[in-house]
Amino acid sequence: MIDFHTHTFFSDGELLPSELVRRAEAIGYEAIGLTDHCDWSNIDFVVPHIVKVSRILNAHWKIKVIPGVELTHVPLEEIEPLSRYAKEQGAKIVILHGETLSEPVLGGTNKKGIECGVNIIAHPGRISEEDAALARDKGVYLEITSRNGHSATNRHVVNVSRLTGAKLVINTDAHKPIDLITINTARSVLNDAGLNASEIEEVLSNSKKLLASL
């Protein structure tokens, strides 16, 4: 399992980074992204700490730990400079909190994040074909999620991906230990989202390709 989207107690998760990573490794994770919620208020605190612990864990454990952020509920005009700043501070992956139906995310967030070239649009809700096509062209991945609430539009995201060729990855958006999933559960989530067996393997392959590029 490669999971780019998780949270520790540096935002609204329950666990220390080390414990979250160890629990993931114990159930067979190949790689995990530590992507706590960030805006301008906390990015100077969160990113250096995540970068530090990722470096230490990568020196000792087999699992690959990727320091990152999930930019969350920020003004559209701030997405690009905040994304750039996160990378300058050492974030290897930038996820944008997309237009999920379960939260009042600003309209236009998906498009702005894609234009800025973030790595992944998390739970992009009812993303438009136009925005999905732009994601394809910009090499931005769209997320299929195992998280309740956010997962309500997984089938829509799959359908738009089929129409446009936008690339998909699967993440957990884990906030607590029970949210972590095995690779078999990931396949089940993807199947429930409407993907066939070959499409499921393509999504899992996309995660490997993204990991290799970081």
C-alpha atoms as one frame of an Amber mdcrd trajectory, in Angstrom:
protein
   0.000   0.000   0.000   1.177   3.491  -0.912  -0.835   6.161   0.896   0.064
   9.784   0.256  -2.582  11.401   2.485  -2.547  11.005   6.293  -2.692  13.208
   9.384  -0.841  13.205  12.697  -1.483  15.142  15.881   0.286  18.102  14.282
  -3.172  18.838  12.852  -6.308  16.804  13.570  -4.906  13.269  13.659  -4.583
  11.170  16.798  -1.049   9.805  16.625   2.571  10.852  16.757   4.147  10.629
  13.299   6.336   7.725  14.434   3.384   5.722  15.707   1.319   6.342  12.596
   4.212   5.265  10.394   4.943   2.180  12.477   1.309   1.082  12.395   1.278
   1.545   8.624   4.464  -0.464   8.220   3.028  -3.257  10.362   0.097  -3.788
   7.975   2.260  -3.820   4.886   2.600  -0.216   3.730   5.371   0.465   1.246
   5.177   4.245   1.658   3.210   6.842   3.602   2.819  10.584   3.204   2.542
  12.713   6.345   0.337  15.547   5.106  -1.106  17.503   7.971  -3.562  20.329
   7.347  -1.751  23.605   6.798  -2.405  27.242   6.037  -0.203  30.266   6.672
  -0.880  30.036  10.426   0.925  26.765  11.067   3.064  25.826   8.084   6.276
  27.130   9.684   5.690  24.822  12.645   4.320  21.713  10.941   6.557  21.248
   7.916   9.963  21.418   9.655   8.820  18.912  12.276   7.429  16.526   9.661
  10.581  16.865   7.554  12.761  16.108  10.593  10.874  13.011  11.714  10.606
  11.721   8.137  14.363  11.944   7.715  14.952  10.056  10.964  12.416   7.314
  10.239  13.705   6.853   6.703  17.178   6.265   8.137  15.989   3.371  10.287
  12.872   1.752   8.817  12.089   0.093   5.507   8.856   2.000   4.902   9.293
   5.185   2.863   8.073   8.291   4.697   7.200  11.320   2.584   6.985  14.721
   4.287   4.178  16.854   2.927   1.162  19.044   3.576  -2.528  19.241   2.822
  -3.346  22.872   2.078  -6.794  23.313   3.584  -9.485  25.985   3.197  -7.091
  28.694   2.066  -8.061  31.658  -0.138  -7.740  30.843  -3.818  -5.111  33.554
  -4.251  -2.934  31.945  -1.561  -2.855  28.394  -2.938   0.060  28.979  -5.308
   2.344  30.917  -2.920   1.558  28.555  -0.042   2.260  25.508  -2.199   5.549
  26.994  -3.328   6.486  27.891   0.246   5.707  24.378   1.468   8.114  22.946
  -1.100  10.773  25.497  -0.141  10.443  24.369   3.492  11.022  20.727   2.545
   7.604  19.277   1.737   8.046  16.591  -0.915   4.348  16.303  -1.704   1.643
  18.960  -1.707  -1.978  17.876  -1.504  -4.829  20.330  -1.835  -8.022  19.850
   0.167 -10.447  19.597  -2.731 -14.099  20.506  -3.122 -15.605  17.671  -1.082
 -19.364  17.880  -0.638 -19.033  17.319   3.114 -17.354  20.690   3.812 -17.867
  24.298   2.635 -14.801  24.433   0.379 -14.546  27.516  -1.803 -15.688  27.021
  -5.369 -12.745  27.147  -7.740 -10.382  25.436  -5.294  -9.933  22.355  -7.489
  -9.125  24.435 -10.556  -6.724  26.760  -8.776  -4.802  23.866  -7.247  -4.521
  22.146 -10.602  -3.333  25.346 -12.254  -0.676  25.672  -9.550   0.514  22.113
 -10.136  -0.034  20.593  -6.693   0.584  16.847  -6.656  -2.881  15.620  -5.688
  -6.371  17.074  -5.408  -7.808  15.297  -2.379 -11.473  14.262  -2.394 -12.308
  16.561  -5.337 -16.072  16.191  -4.986 -18.041  16.695  -8.197 -15.031  17.898
 -10.124 -15.894  19.150 -13.592 -14.739  17.519 -16.802 -12.928  20.743 -17.636
 -10.939  20.687 -14.411 -10.227  16.966 -14.732  -8.913  17.510 -18.266  -6.676
  20.267 -16.931  -5.430  17.867 -14.236  -4.564  15.382 -16.979  -2.615  18.022
 -18.867  -0.824  19.314 -15.767   0.033  15.866 -14.379  -2.040  16.413 -11.230
  -3.575  13.298  -9.687  -7.174  13.038  -8.486  -7.853  11.153  -5.282 -10.122
   8.210  -4.674 -10.525   8.054  -0.909 -11.481   5.419   1.620 -12.617   8.080
   4.100 -16.311   8.192   4.962 -18.108  11.302   3.765 -15.411  12.315   1.316
 -15.842   8.977  -0.488 -19.438   9.778  -1.492 -18.255  11.144  -4.850 -15.685
   8.438  -5.657 -17.834   7.112  -8.499 -18.174  10.584  -9.984 -14.402  11.049
  -9.873 -13.927   7.689 -11.597 -16.423   8.574 -14.312 -14.796  11.942 -14.980
 -11.393  10.275 -15.064 -12.616   7.843 -17.713 -13.965  10.702 -19.818 -10.844
  12.846 -19.606  -7.905  10.549 -18.927  -7.095  12.220 -15.605  -4.911   9.983
 -13.445  -6.204   8.568 -10.145  -4.553   7.508  -6.894  -6.107   5.994  -3.784
  -5.460   7.428  -0.303  -6.972   7.000   3.143  -6.972  10.531   4.572  -6.199
   8.662   7.798  -6.707  10.493  11.090  -6.601   7.490  13.451  -5.187   3.936
  13.397  -8.400   2.315  12.186  -8.323   4.497   9.064  -5.212   2.796   7.674
  -6.008   0.086   5.118  -4.357  -2.927   3.542  -3.759  -3.239  -0.187  -6.690
  -5.676  -0.401  -8.984  -3.135   1.205  -7.704  -0.521  -1.233  -8.690  -2.797
  -4.097 -12.141  -3.207  -2.571 -12.578   0.571  -2.273 -11.561   1.007  -5.890
 -13.928  -1.749  -6.962 -16.767  -0.094  -5.043 -15.940   3.135  -6.892 -16.714
   1.354 -10.156 -13.266   0.397 -11.415 -12.631  -2.948 -13.060  -9.661  -5.187
 -12.278  -7.294  -3.712 -14.862  -8.260  -0.155 -13.912  -7.621  -0.946 -10.251
  -4.103  -2.118 -11.040  -3.543   1.037 -13.090  -4.474   3.205 -10.104  -2.088
   1.285  -7.879   0.584   1.674 -10.552  -0.056   5.430 -10.616   0.840   5.560
  -6.934   4.131   3.809  -7.640   4.903   6.242 -10.452   4.138   9.255  -8.257
   6.271   7.849  -5.451   9.188   7.340  -7.836   8.928  10.950  -8.987   9.200
  12.495  -5.513
